[in-house]
Amino acid sequence: MQQQQATTAKNGCSSKDANNGSKNDGGSATESLYGLKNVDGVVGATKHGGLFADADQSFAELDGLIQPKTVSKTDQEIVRIIGQHLTSIGLHRSAEVLMQESGCRLDHPAAAKFCQHVMDGDWNKAEMDLTELKNVLVCPQNLVEMKFLLQEQKYLECLEDGRVMEALNVLRHELTPLGHNVARVHELSGFMMCSTGEELREIAQWQGKGHLSRGALMERLQRFLPASIMLPPRRLHALLTQAVDSQKDRCPYHNVKSNAPFDNVSLLSDHLCSKDQLPLETWQILNDHCDEVWFCRFSPDGTMLATGSKDTTVMIWIVDPDNCSLTHLKTLEGHSYGVAYLSWSPDSSHLAACGPDDCPELWVWQVETGQLRTKLSHATEDSLTSCAWHPDGRRFVAGGCRGQFYLCDLEGNVLESWEGVRVQALAWKTDGKTVLAADTHHRIRGYNFDDLTDCNILQEDHPIMSFTVNSTGRLALLNVATQGVHLWDLQDRILVRKYQGLTQGFYTIHSGFGGLGQEFIASGSEDNKVFVWHIRRELPLATLTGHSRTVNCVHWNPRFPHLLASASDDGTVRLWGPSQECRDSANAASTQAATNNAAAAGSTVTNHSSDSPKSTPSNSGHSTYTGASNGS
């Protein structure tokens, strides 16, 4: 019965009656499994306390039968990590046997005693333990922080119990004299106004007195202790997470979002995804434009797709979050020169549209209402073929190949201008101060409107037809005439990689970063194909066929990493997604997970199999991919 009452903190420290978080003043402290080995490394004949009282006789027998092993330092660390994990999941007896047989100890006795006193809420003894531990702290200055955290927990528990005067005494005579984190002391003093424990827990964002909050406190405290004295919390879990993440990083096809490190992963074998998780198949074909489609771009929130065409229209499509199909929302008309470039504002509320080389106009639409917000036409001799939004969403830059670009507000007022720059493409750096502009001298330069300075960023040997920057602002992807797609590091200003396979002449083709973590790259090609690469591999992972003329633009959906759109001179837009087999597998996994969750909750669910997909537009011709709703 005693063993059933014992609980274990998340950090693996054993505690006595951790459910109520305290022990009687007259009771003896629970002896833990950490004292099995003395300083010399010899197994001691310690008598185990309440936590393993029912196992005393069996361990007394084991003491005479099992000899400690002589193990290497690495093996000792492995044993300690396994012992911590066994303890954390409640297998105390197994951990005890492991420590006994190996001759190792989980944590230093002084650290184990400190952990026990924290979990028991014996704050005076815990503070005394710190005196023993202060010489082994990673940084001696952390002693004050550790004392502060102990007293903070003591203060909150006093308040929750209604012991206001005792809490006030802790605040005045224990926390304040430390002279540490004064702002937090003032915040803690305000908690005295809470009338109930529930109000205190809500305002303080605290779990309340007991093993949960004390376990969280112990995790914070033990980060100040070296691993040789006390293992970091959940060390085995951390190591396995690192291993799985490393395998995912090396996997060329990994493109599935997980809510937890070990979702859809087996620890019994190395991680390797199927190529089918990439957007390999056409999910939907949009035929609504009546001429060449020059550009396509998903909104930053991933809910809409905008397409621009030679037919002078911009079409907005809604992305269904359940099956990731596209439905026509509205058409924006009036672009007499055609639409060759589109740029969404950061909040997805506005859309700027530019024309081809001889177009002197730029249109800014309010997407929700479909109303024209601004029509910028500064001079008839201008060429406004590219634009980029400032990160604040209230300004944008626009320019073209006639030797200028402008900084404008949402009303179309020109705030600043930069003359003598024949712009091929534009982008804002993430700092919001510098504009990157590709020009006709085969280079990208940075222009700062605050101090009116400019500098060279990179130089190519051939014309830069277009470029885009990834979400971190560090990497740039360039489509270079006759050379293909090049990846540059903007910070170190070096050419990182040249991607192979596509046909790039002097047409303007727009490539892009995408997929999970923007680990993939895609580009159209003049040979009517779409190429997909892993960002760290020069050879393509996949070549997508289906278009019958040059593919001018591709774009990944930022919300659903498995979705890719492409626009072509054949007048169509294609939506690409994972293969049918991968979708069926995702549907089955999603259904099974829902069934398991419902069974665990003691309820029933309706089983939606992949044989009964949600309806899709008539021109889709493909079944749904229900895993897409969470980005899988």
C-alpha positions as CSV (number, residue, x, y, z in Angstrom):
1,M,0.0,0.0,0.0
2,Q,2.9,2.4,0.8
3,Q,4.3,1.8,-2.6
4,Q,1.0,2.7,-4.3
5,Q,0.8,6.0,-2.3
6,A,4.3,7.1,-3.4
7,T,4.5,9.3,-6.4
8,T,7.3,10.6,-8.5
9,A,8.0,14.1,-9.6
10,K,8.6,14.8,-13.3
11,N,12.3,15.1,-12.6
12,G,12.6,11.6,-11.3
13,C,13.0,12.5,-7.6
14,S,11.2,10.2,-5.2
15,S,8.9,11.9,-2.7
16,K,6.8,10.8,0.2
17,D,3.1,11.3,-0.1
18,A,3.6,13.8,-2.9
19,N,-0.1,14.1,-3.5
20,N,-0.5,16.3,-0.5
21,G,3.0,17.7,-0.8
22,S,4.0,17.4,2.8
23,K,5.0,15.1,5.7
24,N,4.4,15.1,9.4
25,D,6.9,17.1,11.4
26,G,7.6,14.1,13.6
27,G,8.1,11.7,10.7
28,S,11.4,10.6,9.3
29,A,12.5,11.7,5.9
30,T,12.0,9.1,3.2
31,E,15.3,7.5,2.2
32,S,15.7,7.4,-1.5
33,L,17.4,5.0,-3.9
34,Y,20.1,7.7,-4.5
35,G,22.1,6.5,-1.4
36,L,22.9,3.1,-2.6
37,K,26.5,3.9,-3.3
38,N,28.9,5.7,-1.0
39,V,31.6,8.1,-2.0
40,D,34.0,5.3,-2.6
41,G,31.6,3.6,-5.0
42,V,30.8,0.6,-2.8
43,V,27.3,-0.6,-2.4
44,G,26.2,0.2,1.1
45,A,23.9,-1.8,3.3
46,T,21.4,1.0,3.8
47,K,18.0,0.2,5.2
48,H,15.3,1.5,2.8
49,G,12.6,3.7,4.2
50,G,8.9,4.0,3.6
51,L,8.9,4.2,-0.1
52,F,10.1,0.6,-0.4
53,A,9.2,-0.8,3.0
54,D,7.4,-3.8,1.5
55,A,10.6,-4.7,-0.4
56,D,13.0,-4.5,2.5
57,Q,13.2,-8.3,2.8
58,S,13.8,-9.0,-0.9
59,F,16.5,-6.3,-1.1
60,A,18.2,-7.7,1.9
61,E,18.4,-11.0,0.1
62,L,19.6,-9.2,-3.0
63,D,22.3,-7.5,-1.0
64,G,23.9,-10.9,-0.4
65,L,23.4,-12.2,-4.0
66,I,24.2,-9.3,-6.3
67,Q,27.7,-8.0,-6.6
68,P,28.2,-4.5,-8.0
69,K,29.6,-4.4,-11.6
70,T,32.7,-2.4,-12.6
71,V,31.4,-0.3,-15.4
72,S,32.9,2.4,-17.6
73,K,32.0,6.1,-17.1
74,T,29.8,6.0,-20.2
75,D,28.0,2.9,-18.9
76,Q,27.5,4.6,-15.5
77,E,25.9,7.5,-17.2
78,I,23.6,5.2,-19.2
79,V,22.6,3.4,-16.1
80,R,21.8,6.7,-14.3
81,I,19.7,7.9,-17.3
82,I,17.8,4.6,-17.4
83,G,17.3,4.7,-13.6
84,Q,15.9,8.2,-13.8
85,H,13.5,7.2,-16.5
86,L,12.3,4.2,-14.6
87,T,11.7,6.3,-11.5
88,S,9.9,8.9,-13.5
89,I,7.3,6.4,-14.8
90,G,6.8,4.8,-11.3
91,L,9.0,1.7,-11.6
92,H,10.8,2.4,-8.4
93,R,11.6,-1.2,-7.5
94,S,13.1,-1.8,-11.0
95,A,15.2,1.4,-10.6
96,E,16.4,0.2,-7.1
97,V,17.5,-3.2,-8.5
98,L,19.3,-1.5,-11.4
99,M,21.2,0.8,-9.0
100,Q,21.9,-2.0,-6.6
101,E,23.3,-4.4,-9.3
102,S,25.3,-1.8,-11.2
103,G,26.9,-0.3,-8.1
104,C,25.9,3.2,-9.4
105,R,23.9,5.9,-7.7
106,L,21.4,8.1,-9.5
107,D,22.2,11.4,-8.0
108,H,24.6,12.7,-5.3
109,P,23.2,12.0,-1.8
110,A,23.2,15.8,-1.0
111,A,21.3,16.5,-4.2
112,A,18.9,13.7,-3.6
113,K,18.3,15.0,0.0
114,F,17.7,18.5,-1.4
115,C,15.2,17.1,-4.0
116,Q,13.4,15.2,-1.2
117,H,13.0,18.2,1.0
118,V,11.7,20.3,-1.9
119,M,9.1,17.7,-2.8
120,D,8.1,17.4,0.8
121,G,7.8,21.2,1.1
122,D,10.3,21.3,4.0
123,W,11.7,24.7,3.0
124,N,14.0,25.3,5.9
125,K,15.8,22.0,5.4
126,A,15.9,22.6,1.6
127,E,17.6,26.0,2.2
128,M,20.1,24.3,4.5
129,D,20.8,21.7,1.8
130,L,21.8,24.6,-0.5
131,T,24.7,25.3,1.9
132,E,26.1,21.9,1.2
133,L,25.6,22.3,-2.6
134,K,26.8,25.8,-3.1
135,N,30.4,24.7,-3.8
136,V,29.3,22.5,-6.7
137,L,26.9,25.0,-8.4
138,V,27.6,25.7,-12.1
139,C,27.8,29.4,-11.1
140,P,28.0,30.3,-7.4
141,Q,26.0,33.5,-8.1
142,N,23.0,31.2,-8.8
143,L,22.7,30.4,-5.1
144,V,20.7,33.6,-4.6
145,E,18.4,32.7,-7.5
146,M,17.8,29.2,-6.0
147,K,17.0,30.6,-2.6
148,F,14.6,33.1,-4.2
149,L,12.8,30.3,-6.0
150,L,12.4,28.3,-2.8
151,Q,11.0,31.3,-0.9
152,E,8.7,32.2,-3.7
153,Q,7.1,28.7,-3.6
154,K,6.9,28.9,0.2
155,Y,5.2,32.3,-0.1
156,L,2.6,31.1,-2.6
157,E,1.8,28.0,-0.6
158,C,1.3,30.1,2.5
159,L,-1.1,32.4,0.6
160,E,-3.1,29.5,-0.8
161,D,-3.5,28.0,2.7
162,G,-4.8,31.3,4.0
163,R,-1.7,31.8,6.2
164,V,-1.5,35.5,5.3
165,M,0.7,36.7,8.2
166,E,3.2,33.9,7.5
167,A,3.2,34.8,3.8
168,L,3.8,38.4,4.7
169,N,6.7,37.4,6.9
170,V,8.3,35.4,4.1
171,L,7.9,38.4,1.8
172,R,9.4,40.9,4.2
173,H,12.1,38.9,5.9
174,E,13.1,36.3,3.4
175,L,12.4,37.4,-0.1
176,T,13.1,41.1,0.1
177,P,16.4,40.9,2.0
178,L,17.8,38.8,-0.9
179,G,17.8,42.0,-3.0
180,H,17.1,39.8,-6.1
181,N,14.5,40.3,-8.8
182,V,12.8,43.3,-7.2
183,A,10.2,43.5,-9.9
184,R,9.1,40.0,-9.2
185,V,8.9,40.8,-5.4
186,H,6.5,43.7,-6.2
187,E,4.4,41.3,-8.4
188,L,4.3,38.7,-5.6
189,S,3.2,41.3,-3.1
190,G,0.2,42.1,-5.3
191,F,-1.0,38.4,-4.9
192,M,-2.0,39.2,-1.3
193,M,-5.1,40.8,-2.7
194,C,-6.4,37.4,-4.0
195,S,-9.4,36.4,-2.0
196,T,-9.4,32.6,-2.9
197,G,-6.8,30.0,-3.8
198,E,-8.4,29.6,-7.2
199,E,-8.0,33.3,-7.9
200,L,-4.3,33.1,-6.8
201,R,-3.6,30.2,-9.0
202,E,-5.2,31.9,-12.0
203,I,-3.5,35.3,-11.5
204,A,-0.1,33.8,-10.6
205,Q,-0.4,31.2,-13.4
206,W,0.7,28.6,-10.8
207,Q,-0.4,25.0,-10.4
208,G,-1.1,25.2,-6.7
209,K,0.5,23.5,-3.7
210,G,1.5,19.9,-4.3
211,H,3.7,17.6,-6.3
212,L,3.0,19.3,-9.7
213,S,4.2,22.8,-8.8
214,R,7.0,21.4,-6.6
215,G,8.2,19.1,-9.4
216,A,8.2,22.1,-11.8
217,L,10.2,24.1,-9.1
218,M,12.7,21.2,-8.8
219,E,13.2,21.2,-12.6
220,R,14.1,24.9,-12.5
221,L,16.4,24.4,-9.5
222,Q,18.3,21.5,-10.8
223,R,19.3,23.3,-13.9
224,F,21.8,25.1,-11.7
225,L,23.4,21.8,-10.6
226,P,26.0,20.0,-12.7
227,A,24.8,16.7,-14.3
228,S,27.4,14.8,-12.4
229,I,25.6,15.8,-9.2
230,M,22.0,15.6,-10.5
231,L,20.8,14.6,-13.9
232,P,18.9,17.2,-15.9
233,P,15.1,16.5,-16.0
234,R,13.8,13.9,-18.4
235,R,17.3,13.3,-19.7
236,L,16.4,10.1,-21.7
237,H,13.5,11.9,-23.3
238,A,15.7,14.8,-24.3
239,L,18.3,12.5,-25.8
240,L,15.8,10.6,-27.8
241,T,14.2,13.8,-29.0
242,Q,17.5,15.0,-30.2
243,A,18.2,11.7,-32.0
244,V,14.8,11.7,-33.7
245,D,15.2,15.4,-34.7
246,S,18.6,14.7,-36.1
247,Q,17.2,11.8,-38.2
248,K,14.4,14.0,-39.4
249,D,17.0,16.7,-40.4
250,R,18.9,14.1,-42.5
251,C,15.7,12.6,-44.1
252,P,15.4,14.2,-47.6
253,Y,11.6,13.6,-47.7
254,H,10.5,14.6,-44.2
255,N,7.5,17.0,-44.7
256,V,5.0,16.1,-41.9
257,K,4.3,18.4,-39.0
258,S,4.2,16.6,-35.6
259,N,2.6,18.0,-32.4
260,A,5.0,15.9,-30.3
261,P,8.6,14.6,-31.0
262,F,7.6,11.0,-31.3
263,D,4.4,11.3,-33.3
264,N,4.4,8.8,-36.2
265,V,7.9,7.7,-35.1
266,S,9.1,4.3,-33.9
267,L,12.2,4.2,-31.6
268,L,12.9,0.7,-32.8
269,S,14.2,1.8,-36.2
270,D,15.8,4.8,-37.8
271,H,13.5,7.5,-39.2
272,L,13.0,7.6,-42.9
273,C,10.0,9.1,-44.7
274,S,8.5,8.0,-47.9
275,K,9.0,10.2,-51.0
276,D,5.2,10.1,-51.3
277,Q,5.0,12.8,-48.7
278,L,6.2,15.4,-51.2
279,P,3.7,17.1,-53.5
280,L,4.0,14.7,-56.4
281,E,0.5,14.5,-57.8
282,T,-1.9,17.0,-59.2
283,W,-4.8,17.5,-56.8
284,Q,-6.7,20.1,-58.7
285,I,-6.5,22.0,-62.0
286,L,-7.9,25.5,-62.3
287,N,-8.9,26.5,-65.8
288,D,-10.7,29.8,-65.1
289,H,-8.1,32.1,-66.6
290,C,-8.5,32.5,-70.4
291,D,-4.8,33.3,-71.2
292,E,-1.3,32.7,-69.8
293,V,-1.1,32.6,-66.0
294,W,2.0,34.6,-65.0
295,F,2.0,34.4,-61.2
296,C,0.5,32.7,-58.2
297,R,1.0,33.3,-54.5
298,F,-0.6,31.9,-51.3
299,S,-1.5,34.5,-48.6
300,P,0.8,34.6,-45.6
301,D,-1.9,32.9,-43.4
302,G,-2.3,30.1,-46.0
303,T,-6.1,30.6,-46.4
304,M,-6.1,32.1,-49.9
305,L,-4.4,31.8,-53.3
306,A,-4.1,34.7,-55.7
307,T,-3.4,34.2,-59.4
308,G,-2.5,36.8,-62.0
309,S,-2.9,36.4,-65.7
310,K,-2.2,38.0,-69.1
311,D,-6.0,38.1,-69.4
312,T,-5.9,41.3,-67.1
313,T,-7.5,39.6,-64.1
314,V,-6.5,38.6,-60.6
315,M,-8.4,35.7,-59.1
316,I,-8.7,34.9,-55.4
317,W,-9.2,31.3,-54.3
318,I,-10.2,30.0,-50.9
319,V,-8.2,27.1,-49.5
320,D,-10.5,24.6,-47.8
321,P,-8.8,23.6,-44.5
322,D,-10.4,20.2,-44.4
323,N,-9.4,18.8,-47.8
324,C,-7.1,21.6,-49.1
325,S,-9.1,22.1,-52.3
326,L,-9.4,25.5,-53.9
327,T,-12.7,27.4,-54.4
328,H,-13.1,30.6,-56.5
329,L,-13.8,33.6,-54.2
330,K,-13.7,36.6,-56.5
331,T,-12.1,38.2,-59.6
332,L,-10.4,41.5,-59.5
333,E,-10.5,43.2,-63.0
334,G,-9.1,46.2,-64.7
335,H,-5.4,45.5,-65.2
336,S,-5.1,46.6,-68.8
337,Y,-1.4,45.4,-69.1
338,G,-2.0,42.0,-67.5
339,V,-0.8,40.9,-64.0
340,A,2.8,39.6,-63.8
341,Y,3.5,40.0,-60.1
342,L,1.5,39.8,-56.9
343,S,2.4,40.6,-53.3
344,W,0.3,40.0,-50.2
345,S,0.5,42.3,-47.1
346,P,1.8,40.5,-44.0
347,D,-1.7,40.3,-42.5
348,S,-3.2,38.9,-45.7
349,S,-5.7,41.9,-45.9
350,H,-4.3,43.6,-49.0
351,L,-2.9,42.5,-52.3
352,A,-0.6,44.5,-54.6
353,A,-0.6,43.7,-58.3
354,C,2.0,44.7,-60.9
355,G,2.1,44.4,-64.6
356,P,4.8,43.5,-67.2
357,D,7.8,45.7,-68.2
358,D,5.8,48.4,-69.9
359,C,3.3,48.8,-67.2
360,P,3.4,52.2,-65.2
361,E,0.7,51.2,-62.8
362,L,0.4,49.3,-59.5
363,W,-2.9,48.3,-57.9
364,V,-3.6,47.7,-54.2
365,W,-6.7,45.8,-53.5
366,Q,-8.6,45.3,-50.1
367,V,-9.1,41.6,-50.4
368,E,-12.1,41.1,-48.1
369,T,-14.3,43.7,-49.8
370,G,-12.7,43.4,-53.3
371,Q,-12.4,47.2,-53.3
372,L,-9.5,49.0,-55.0
373,R,-7.6,50.7,-52.2
374,T,-4.9,52.4,-54.3
375,K,-3.9,52.8,-57.9
376,L,-0.3,54.0,-58.0
377,S,0.7,55.7,-61.3
378,H,3.5,58.1,-60.4
379,A,4.7,58.8,-64.0
380,T,3.8,57.5,-67.4
381,E,7.4,56.6,-68.1
382,D,7.6,54.4,-65.0
383,S,7.8,50.7,-65.1
384,L,6.2,49.2,-61.9
385,T,6.8,45.5,-62.2
386,S,7.8,44.5,-58.7
387,C,6.8,45.4,-55.2
388,A,7.4,44.3,-51.6
389,W,5.5,45.1,-48.3
390,H,7.2,46.5,-45.3
391,P,6.8,44.1,-42.3
392,D,4.4,46.6,-40.6
393,G,1.9,46.2,-43.5
394,R,1.3,49.9,-43.8
395,R,4.0,50.7,-46.5
396,F,5.4,49.1,-49.6
397,V,8.2,49.6,-52.1
398,A,7.5,49.4,-55.9
399,G,9.8,49.7,-58.9
400,G,10.8,48.5,-62.3
401,C,13.4,48.5,-65.0
402,R,13.2,52.2,-65.9
403,G,15.6,53.4,-63.1
404,Q,13.7,54.1,-59.9
405,F,11.8,52.6,-57.0
406,Y,9.5,54.2,-54.5
407,L,8.5,53.9,-50.8
408,C,4.7,54.4,-50.6
409,D,1.9,54.3,-48.0
410,L,-1.4,52.5,-48.4
411,E,-3.0,55.6,-49.9
412,G,-0.3,55.6,-52.7
413,N,1.6,58.6,-51.4
414,V,5.3,58.5,-52.3
415,L,7.2,58.9,-49.1
416,E,10.7,58.4,-50.5
417,S,12.2,57.5,-53.9
418,W,15.5,56.1,-55.1
419,E,16.6,57.0,-58.5
420,G,19.0,55.3,-60.9
421,V,18.1,51.7,-59.9
422,R,16.8,49.4,-62.6
423,V,14.8,47.0,-60.5
424,Q,14.3,43.4,-61.4
425,A,12.9,42.3,-58.0
426,L,12.4,43.7,-54.5
427,A,12.2,42.3,-51.0
428,W,12.4,43.8,-47.4
429,K,14.9,42.5,-44.9
430,T,13.3,41.3,-41.7
431,D,14.8,44.3,-39.8
432,G,12.3,46.5,-41.7
433,K,15.0,49.0,-42.5
434,T,16.6,47.7,-45.6
435,V,15.2,47.0,-49.1
436,L,16.9,44.3,-51.2
437,A,16.8,45.1,-54.9
438,A,18.0,43.0,-57.8
439,D,19.2,45.2,-60.6
440,T,20.3,45.0,-64.3
441,H,24.0,44.8,-63.2
442,H,23.5,41.2,-62.1
443,R,23.6,42.0,-58.4
444,I,21.5,42.5,-55.3
445,R,22.1,45.6,-53.3
446,G,20.7,46.8,-50.0
447,Y,19.1,50.2,-49.7
448,N,18.4,51.9,-46.4
449,F,15.7,54.6,-46.5
450,D,16.5,55.8,-42.9
451,D,20.0,57.0,-43.6
452,L,19.9,56.9,-47.5
453,T,22.8,54.5,-47.7
454,D,23.3,51.5,-50.0
455,C,25.7,48.6,-50.2
456,N,26.4,45.6,-52.4
457,I,25.1,42.2,-51.1
458,L,25.9,39.7,-53.9
459,Q,27.1,39.6,-57.5
460,E,26.2,37.1,-60.2
461,D,27.7,36.8,-63.6
462,H,24.3,36.6,-65.4
463,P,21.0,38.5,-65.1
464,I,19.0,37.9,-62.0
465,M,15.4,37.3,-63.3
466,S,13.8,37.0,-59.9
467,F,14.6,36.3,-56.3
468,T,12.9,35.5,-53.0
469,V,14.0,35.5,-49.3
470,N,13.2,32.8,-46.8
471,S,11.3,33.5,-43.5
472,T,14.5,34.0,-41.5
473,G,15.8,36.6,-43.9
474,R,19.1,34.9,-44.2
475,L,18.8,32.9,-47.4
476,A,17.9,34.1,-50.9
477,L,16.8,32.0,-53.8
478,L,17.7,33.4,-57.2
479,N,16.6,32.4,-60.7
480,V,19.6,33.4,-62.8
481,A,19.3,33.6,-66.6
482,T,20.8,30.5,-68.4
483,Q,22.1,29.3,-65.0
484,G,19.1,28.0,-63.1
485,V,18.4,28.4,-59.4
486,H,21.1,29.6,-57.0
487,L,21.0,29.7,-53.2
488,W,22.8,32.5,-51.4
489,D,23.6,33.2,-47.8
490,L,22.8,37.0,-47.4
491,Q,24.6,37.3,-44.1
492,D,27.9,35.7,-45.1
493,R,27.4,36.8,-48.7
494,I,28.4,33.5,-50.2
495,L,26.9,31.3,-52.9
496,V,25.8,28.2,-51.1
497,R,24.4,25.9,-53.8
498,K,23.4,25.6,-57.4
499,Y,20.4,23.4,-58.1
500,Q,20.4,21.2,-61.1
501,G,17.8,19.9,-63.6
502,L,15.6,22.8,-64.7
503,T,15.7,24.8,-67.9
504,Q,16.1,28.5,-67.3
505,G,16.7,30.9,-70.2
506,F,15.7,34.5,-70.2
507,Y,12.1,34.1,-69.1
508,T,11.1,35.4,-65.7
509,I,10.5,32.3,-63.5
510,H,9.7,32.6,-59.8
511,S,10.9,29.9,-57.4
512,G,10.3,29.6,-53.7
513,F,11.1,28.1,-50.3
514,G,8.5,25.9,-48.7
515,G,7.6,22.6,-47.1
516,L,8.0,21.9,-43.4
517,G,10.5,24.4,-41.9
518,Q,11.1,25.7,-45.5
519,E,13.4,22.7,-46.0
520,F,12.4,22.4,-49.6
521,I,12.7,24.4,-52.8
522,A,10.6,24.4,-55.9
523,S,10.9,26.1,-59.3
524,G,9.1,26.2,-62.6
525,S,11.0,25.5,-65.8
526,E,10.9,26.4,-69.5
527,D,10.6,22.7,-70.3
528,N,7.0,22.7,-68.8
529,K,8.0,21.0,-65.5
530,V,8.2,21.7,-61.8
531,F,11.3,20.7,-60.0
532,V,11.5,20.0,-56.2
533,W,14.8,19.9,-54.3
534,H,15.7,19.5,-50.7
535,I,17.5,22.7,-49.6
536,R,20.7,20.8,-48.9
537,R,20.8,18.7,-52.1
538,E,21.6,19.9,-55.6
539,L,19.9,17.1,-57.5
540,P,16.0,17.3,-57.6
541,L,14.0,15.0,-55.4
542,A,11.0,15.1,-57.8
543,T,10.1,16.3,-61.3
544,L,6.4,17.1,-61.7
545,T,4.8,16.9,-65.1
546,G,1.4,18.0,-66.4
547,H,1.8,21.5,-67.7
548,S,2.1,21.8,-71.5
549,R,3.9,25.2,-71.6
550,T,6.5,27.1,-69.5
551,V,5.8,27.1,-65.8
552,N,6.2,30.7,-64.7
553,C,5.8,30.6,-61.0
554,V,5.5,28.1,-58.1
555,H,4.5,28.8,-54.5
556,W,4.3,26.6,-51.3
557,N,1.4,27.1,-48.9
558,P,2.8,28.4,-45.6
559,R,0.1,26.8,-43.5
560,F,-0.1,23.4,-45.2
561,P,3.5,22.3,-46.1
562,H,2.5,19.6,-48.4
563,L,0.6,21.9,-50.8
564,L,2.3,23.5,-53.9
565,A,0.7,25.7,-56.6
566,S,2.1,26.3,-60.1
567,A,1.1,28.8,-62.8
568,S,1.8,28.2,-66.5
569,D,1.6,29.8,-69.9
570,D,-0.8,26.9,-70.7
571,G,-3.5,29.0,-68.9
572,T,-3.9,26.7,-65.9
573,V,-2.9,26.7,-62.3
574,R,-2.2,23.3,-60.7
575,L,-2.4,22.4,-57.0
576,W,0.0,19.6,-56.1
577,G,-0.1,17.4,-53.1
578,P,1.1,14.0,-51.7
579,S,0.3,10.8,-53.5
580,Q,-2.9,8.9,-53.1
581,E,-1.2,6.2,-51.0
582,C,0.2,8.8,-48.6
583,R,-3.2,10.4,-48.3
584,D,-4.9,7.1,-47.6
585,S,-2.2,6.4,-45.0
586,A,-2.7,9.8,-43.3
587,N,-6.5,9.3,-43.3
588,A,-6.1,5.9,-41.7
589,A,-3.7,7.2,-39.1
590,S,-6.0,10.2,-38.3
591,T,-9.0,7.9,-38.0
592,Q,-7.1,5.5,-35.8
593,A,-5.8,8.3,-33.6
594,A,-9.3,9.7,-33.2
595,T,-10.6,6.2,-32.3
596,N,-7.9,5.7,-29.7
597,N,-8.5,9.1,-28.1
598,A,-12.2,8.5,-27.9
599,A,-11.7,5.0,-26.4
600,A,-9.3,6.4,-23.8
601,A,-11.9,9.0,-22.9
602,G,-14.6,6.3,-22.6
603,S,-16.6,7.6,-25.5
604,T,-17.4,6.6,-29.1
605,V,-16.6,8.3,-32.3
606,T,-17.8,8.1,-35.9
607,N,-15.2,6.5,-38.1
608,H,-14.6,8.7,-41.2
609,S,-12.6,6.5,-43.5
610,S,-10.8,7.6,-46.6
611,D,-13.5,5.8,-48.6
612,S,-15.9,8.6,-47.7
613,P,-14.0,11.8,-48.5
614,K,-15.5,15.3,-48.1
615,S,-16.7,16.7,-51.4
616,T,-14.3,18.5,-53.7
617,P,-14.8,20.8,-56.6
618,S,-15.8,19.0,-59.8
619,N,-12.5,19.8,-61.5
620,S,-10.3,18.3,-58.7
621,G,-10.6,14.7,-59.6
622,H,-8.8,13.7,-56.4
623,S,-9.9,12.4,-53.0
624,T,-9.3,14.4,-49.8
625,Y,-6.3,14.4,-47.5
626,T,-7.8,14.9,-44.1
627,G,-4.5,15.0,-42.4
628,A,-3.9,18.3,-44.0
629,S,-6.1,20.1,-41.5
630,N,-3.2,20.1,-39.0
631,G,-0.5,20.6,-41.5
632,S,0.4,16.9,-41.6
